[in-house]
């Protein structure tokens, strides 16, 4: 996604657009060669959803999430998921006070604004399930009491697809709660040289003990304003029907190709329809447009669908993954 030069767009708050552009520029200076990952992080923030980032070790997944969090006003907390982690380590627990014999709730990391769930598939299912209510309903239930989470609440989870020993695959219900699932690849050769230069500069700053005094680049109110603008973007009725037909095609793929039916066990849920709508709107808004186009929908379709479509064993045997399946659907579903 490439953003157009600053300009005034009727119906859009240019302050919010320029604020997100400033974030994008800053993060791309710190995370070199991962422009698409940075764009998807911003889309998730705009669309008020959670993000699953998958890639090999050393591709700056964790650093990208931390840089985004530094740019937004609010609290940030990183949780390193390990096999010995407990649900209470995320949600919090009631602490006994011996002086008056009462119990007081001590909030856990999930009560921060932006949460980094690092290597989320390293923790067992009971810990992963602690995220379900938080991600789906923005609340935490401990005992008989339910606690609301902050208005700005976002979970960015990372996982390593290479080493599977000691990991616990995320269940379908958990995956469905992620707005998008993005995959990160290695940077290009020229980016590698820039990374070397950047790391040397950062190391010198640490040696010279130069403090990091960066202030947030955008306020929470500006984020909420941008989210409201997304909902007001124009989407033509035929385009909305096209979006719905893409989702339905994942459930009834045989309409477009006979072989498609044996490739798919389960299609995308209604959450995919909502996610595709919001992500397409965010993509258009970041490009300074007050309307959604077919290109916006197609640009985010793979990230919205790939973790929501359960491919069959036959498809895996033929080397067909969810990304290829979605690409074939995009070719076949008629664009208005």
C-alpha positions as CSV (number, residue, x, y, z in Angstrom):
1,X,0.0,0.0,0.0
2,X,1.4,3.4,-1.0
3,X,0.0,6.6,0.5
4,X,-0.6,9.6,-1.7
5,X,0.8,13.0,-0.9
6,X,-1.0,15.1,1.7
7,X,-4.2,16.7,0.5
8,X,-7.6,17.8,1.7
9,X,-10.3,15.3,1.3
10,X,-14.0,16.3,1.9
11,X,-15.5,14.5,4.9
12,X,-12.1,13.2,6.3
13,X,-10.1,14.6,9.2
14,X,-6.8,15.4,7.6
15,X,-5.2,15.7,11.1
16,X,-5.9,12.0,11.7
17,X,-4.6,10.9,8.3
18,X,-1.4,12.9,8.7
19,X,-1.0,11.5,12.2
20,X,-1.1,7.9,10.9
21,X,1.2,8.9,8.1
22,X,3.7,10.2,10.6
23,X,3.5,6.9,12.5
24,X,4.0,5.0,9.3
25,X,7.1,7.0,8.3
26,X,8.6,6.6,11.8
27,X,8.1,2.9,12.1
28,X,9.4,2.3,8.5
29,X,12.6,4.0,9.5
30,X,13.0,1.7,12.5
31,X,11.7,-1.5,10.8
32,X,13.5,-1.6,7.4
33,X,12.2,-3.7,4.5
34,X,8.8,-4.6,6.1
35,X,6.5,-2.0,4.6
36,X,3.6,-4.3,4.2
37,X,3.8,-5.5,7.8
38,X,3.8,-1.9,9.1
39,X,0.7,-1.1,6.9
40,X,-1.2,-4.1,8.2
41,X,-0.4,-3.0,11.8
42,X,-1.9,0.4,11.1
43,X,-4.9,-1.1,9.5
44,X,-5.5,-3.3,12.5
45,X,-5.2,-0.3,14.8
46,X,-7.6,1.7,12.6
47,X,-10.1,-1.2,12.3
48,X,-10.2,-1.8,16.0
49,X,-9.1,-5.4,15.7
50,X,-6.4,-7.8,16.8
51,X,-3.5,-9.0,14.7
52,X,-1.6,-12.3,14.4
53,X,1.9,-11.9,12.9
54,X,3.7,-15.0,11.7
55,X,7.3,-15.2,10.5
56,X,10.7,-16.7,11.0
57,X,12.9,-15.5,13.9
58,X,14.7,-12.2,13.5
59,X,12.3,-10.5,11.2
60,X,11.5,-7.6,13.6
61,X,8.0,-8.8,14.4
62,X,8.2,-7.9,18.1
63,X,10.1,-4.7,17.4
64,X,7.4,-3.5,14.9
65,X,4.6,-4.1,17.5
66,X,6.6,-2.2,20.1
67,X,7.3,0.7,17.8
68,X,3.6,1.0,16.9
69,X,2.8,1.0,20.6
70,X,5.4,3.8,21.3
71,X,3.6,6.0,18.7
72,X,0.2,5.8,20.3
73,X,-0.8,7.4,23.5
74,X,-1.6,4.6,26.0
75,X,-0.1,1.8,28.1
76,X,1.9,-1.0,26.5
77,X,2.7,-4.4,28.0
78,X,4.6,-7.4,26.6
79,X,3.8,-10.9,27.7
80,X,6.2,-13.7,26.8
81,X,4.1,-16.8,26.3
82,X,5.8,-19.9,27.8
83,X,4.6,-23.4,28.7
84,X,4.4,-22.6,32.4
85,X,2.2,-19.5,32.0
86,X,-1.1,-19.5,33.8
87,X,-4.4,-17.8,32.9
88,X,-4.2,-15.6,36.0
89,X,-0.9,-14.3,34.7
90,X,-2.9,-12.6,31.9
91,X,-6.2,-11.8,33.5
92,X,-5.1,-11.0,37.0
93,X,-6.2,-12.5,40.3
94,X,-7.8,-11.7,43.6
95,X,-5.2,-11.1,46.3
96,X,-6.0,-11.8,50.0
97,X,-5.5,-9.0,52.5
98,X,-4.8,-10.5,55.9
99,X,-5.3,-7.2,57.8
100,X,-9.0,-7.0,57.0
101,X,-9.7,-10.5,55.6
102,X,-10.8,-9.2,52.3
103,X,-9.9,-10.0,48.7
104,X,-8.8,-7.3,46.3
105,X,-8.6,-7.8,42.5
106,X,-5.1,-7.2,41.1
107,X,-5.4,-6.5,37.3
108,X,-3.2,-8.5,34.9
109,X,-1.4,-7.4,31.7
110,X,-4.6,-7.6,29.7
111,X,-5.8,-4.3,31.3
112,X,-3.3,-2.3,29.3
113,X,-4.2,-0.6,26.0
114,X,-1.8,-2.5,23.6
115,X,-0.7,-6.0,24.4
116,X,2.1,-7.9,22.7
117,X,1.5,-11.7,23.1
118,X,5.0,-12.8,22.0
119,X,5.1,-16.4,20.7
120,X,1.5,-16.9,21.6
121,X,1.6,-20.6,20.5
122,X,4.1,-21.4,23.2
123,X,1.5,-21.4,25.9
124,X,-1.0,-24.2,26.5
125,X,-4.6,-24.1,25.6
126,X,-5.9,-23.0,29.0
127,X,-3.8,-19.8,28.7
128,X,-4.8,-19.2,25.2
129,X,-8.4,-19.5,26.2
130,X,-7.9,-16.7,28.7
131,X,-7.6,-14.4,25.7
132,X,-11.0,-15.4,24.1
133,X,-13.3,-13.3,26.3
134,X,-10.8,-10.4,26.2
135,X,-10.5,-10.3,22.5
136,X,-14.1,-11.1,21.7
137,X,-16.0,-9.0,24.3
138,X,-13.4,-6.6,25.6
139,X,-13.9,-7.8,29.2
140,X,-12.4,-10.1,31.8
141,X,-14.4,-12.3,34.2
142,X,-12.6,-13.4,37.4
143,X,-14.8,-15.5,39.7
144,X,-18.2,-13.9,39.7
145,X,-17.1,-10.4,38.7
146,X,-16.7,-9.0,35.2
147,X,-14.2,-6.2,34.5
148,X,-14.3,-4.0,31.4
149,X,-11.1,-3.5,29.5
150,X,-9.9,-0.1,28.3
151,X,-11.7,1.5,25.3
152,X,-8.5,1.3,23.3
153,X,-7.6,-2.4,23.5
154,X,-5.6,-4.3,21.0
155,X,-3.8,-7.6,21.1
156,X,-0.9,-8.2,18.7
157,X,0.4,-11.7,18.8
158,X,3.4,-13.2,17.2
159,X,4.3,-16.8,16.3
160,X,7.2,-18.7,14.7
161,X,6.0,-21.1,11.9
162,X,9.3,-23.0,11.7
163,X,10.0,-24.6,15.1
164,X,6.9,-26.6,16.2
165,X,8.4,-28.5,19.1
166,X,6.8,-27.4,22.4
167,X,4.1,-25.4,20.8
168,X,0.3,-25.5,21.0
169,X,-1.6,-24.7,17.8
170,X,-4.1,-22.0,18.2
171,X,-7.7,-23.3,18.1
172,X,-10.1,-22.2,15.4
173,X,-12.2,-20.1,17.9
174,X,-9.0,-18.2,18.9
175,X,-7.9,-17.6,15.3
176,X,-11.3,-16.3,14.3
177,X,-11.0,-13.5,16.8
178,X,-7.9,-12.1,15.1
179,X,-8.9,-9.4,12.6
180,X,-6.0,-10.4,10.3
181,X,-3.2,-13.0,10.1
182,X,-0.2,-11.6,8.3
183,X,3.0,-13.4,7.2
184,X,6.3,-11.7,7.2
185,X,9.1,-12.6,4.8
186,X,12.8,-11.8,4.6
187,X,13.8,-8.3,3.6
188,X,15.6,-7.5,0.3
189,X,19.4,-7.3,0.0
190,X,19.6,-3.5,0.0
191,X,17.4,-3.5,3.1
192,X,19.9,-5.7,4.9
193,X,22.6,-3.1,4.5
194,X,20.3,-0.4,5.9
195,X,19.5,-2.7,8.9
196,X,23.2,-3.0,9.6
197,X,23.6,0.8,9.6
198,X,20.6,1.3,11.8
199,X,21.7,-1.3,14.4
200,X,25.2,0.3,14.6
201,X,23.6,3.7,15.2
202,X,21.4,2.3,17.9
203,X,24.3,0.5,19.6
204,X,26.3,3.7,19.6
205,X,23.4,5.6,21.2
206,X,23.3,2.9,24.0
207,X,27.1,3.2,24.5
208,X,26.9,6.9,24.7
209,X,23.9,6.6,27.1
210,X,21.7,8.8,24.9
211,X,18.1,8.7,26.5
212,X,15.1,7.9,24.3
213,X,12.7,10.8,24.9
214,X,10.2,10.0,22.2
215,X,6.6,11.2,22.9
216,X,3.5,9.5,21.4
217,X,2.8,10.7,17.9
218,X,-0.9,10.4,18.1
219,X,-3.5,10.6,20.8
220,X,-6.2,8.0,21.6
221,X,-8.9,10.5,20.7
222,X,-7.4,10.9,17.3
223,X,-7.5,7.1,16.9
224,X,-11.2,7.0,17.9
225,X,-11.9,9.9,15.4
226,X,-10.2,7.9,12.6
227,X,-12.2,4.8,13.5
228,X,-15.4,6.8,13.3
229,X,-14.4,8.1,9.9
230,X,-14.0,4.6,8.6
231,X,-17.6,3.8,9.2
232,X,-18.7,6.9,7.2
233,X,-16.7,6.0,4.1
234,X,-18.9,5.4,1.1
235,X,-19.2,1.9,-0.1
236,X,-21.5,1.4,-3.1
237,X,-24.2,-1.3,-2.8
238,X,-22.8,-3.5,-5.6
239,X,-19.4,-3.4,-3.9
240,X,-20.9,-4.4,-0.6
241,X,-22.6,-7.3,-2.4
242,X,-19.2,-8.2,-3.9
243,X,-17.6,-8.3,-0.5
244,X,-20.4,-10.6,0.8
245,X,-20.1,-12.9,-2.3
246,X,-16.3,-13.3,-1.6
247,X,-17.1,-14.6,1.9
248,X,-19.9,-16.8,0.7
249,X,-17.6,-18.2,-2.0
250,X,-15.3,-19.6,0.8
251,X,-18.3,-21.6,2.1
252,X,-19.7,-22.7,-1.3
253,X,-16.7,-22.7,-3.5
254,X,-18.2,-25.4,-5.8
255,X,-20.3,-22.6,-7.4
256,X,-17.1,-21.3,-9.1
257,X,-15.1,-24.5,-9.6
258,X,-15.9,-28.2,-9.1
259,X,-12.5,-29.0,-7.5
260,X,-12.9,-26.2,-5.0
261,X,-15.4,-28.1,-2.8
262,X,-12.9,-30.9,-2.0
263,X,-10.2,-28.4,-1.1
264,X,-12.2,-26.7,1.7
265,X,-13.6,-28.2,4.9
266,X,-14.9,-25.0,6.5
267,X,-15.2,-21.5,5.0
268,X,-15.0,-18.1,6.6
269,X,-17.3,-17.1,9.4
270,X,-19.5,-13.9,9.6
271,X,-16.6,-12.3,11.5
272,X,-14.7,-12.5,8.2
273,X,-17.4,-10.4,6.6
274,X,-17.1,-7.7,9.3
275,X,-13.3,-7.9,9.2
276,X,-13.1,-7.6,5.4
277,X,-15.4,-4.6,5.5
278,X,-13.4,-2.8,8.2
279,X,-10.0,-3.6,6.7
280,X,-11.0,-2.5,3.3
281,X,-12.3,0.8,4.7
282,X,-9.0,1.3,6.6
283,X,-7.0,0.6,3.5
284,X,-9.0,3.2,1.6
285,X,-8.8,5.8,4.4
286,X,-5.0,5.4,4.6
287,X,-4.9,6.2,0.9
288,X,-6.8,9.4,1.6
289,X,-10.0,8.3,-0.1
290,X,-13.5,8.8,1.2
291,X,-14.8,5.7,-0.7
292,X,-14.0,2.0,-0.9
293,X,-12.9,0.4,-4.2
294,X,-12.6,-3.3,-5.2
295,X,-8.8,-2.9,-5.0
296,X,-9.2,-2.1,-1.3
297,X,-11.1,-5.3,-0.7
298,X,-8.7,-7.5,-2.7
299,X,-5.7,-5.9,-1.0
300,X,-6.7,-7.2,2.4
301,X,-8.6,-10.4,1.5
302,X,-5.7,-12.8,2.0
303,X,-4.9,-11.4,5.4
304,X,-8.5,-11.6,6.5
305,X,-9.2,-15.1,5.1
306,X,-6.1,-17.2,5.5
307,X,-6.6,-18.1,9.2
308,X,-10.4,-18.5,8.8
309,X,-10.5,-21.1,6.0
310,X,-9.8,-24.7,7.0
311,X,-8.3,-26.5,4.0
312,X,-8.8,-30.2,3.5
313,X,-6.1,-33.0,3.6
314,X,-6.6,-33.3,-0.2
315,X,-5.7,-29.7,-0.7
316,X,-2.6,-30.0,1.5
317,X,-1.5,-33.1,-0.5
318,X,-1.8,-31.1,-3.7
319,X,0.2,-28.2,-2.2
320,X,-2.8,-25.9,-2.2
321,X,-2.9,-23.5,0.8
322,X,-5.5,-20.9,1.9
323,X,-3.6,-18.1,0.1
324,X,-3.8,-19.9,-3.3
325,X,-7.4,-20.7,-2.7
326,X,-8.3,-17.1,-2.0
327,X,-6.4,-15.9,-5.1
328,X,-8.4,-18.3,-7.2
329,X,-11.6,-17.0,-5.7
330,X,-10.7,-13.4,-6.4
331,X,-10.1,-14.3,-10.0
332,X,-13.5,-16.0,-10.3
333,X,-15.9,-13.8,-8.3
334,X,-17.2,-11.1,-10.6
335,X,-16.2,-7.5,-9.7
336,X,-19.0,-5.0,-10.0
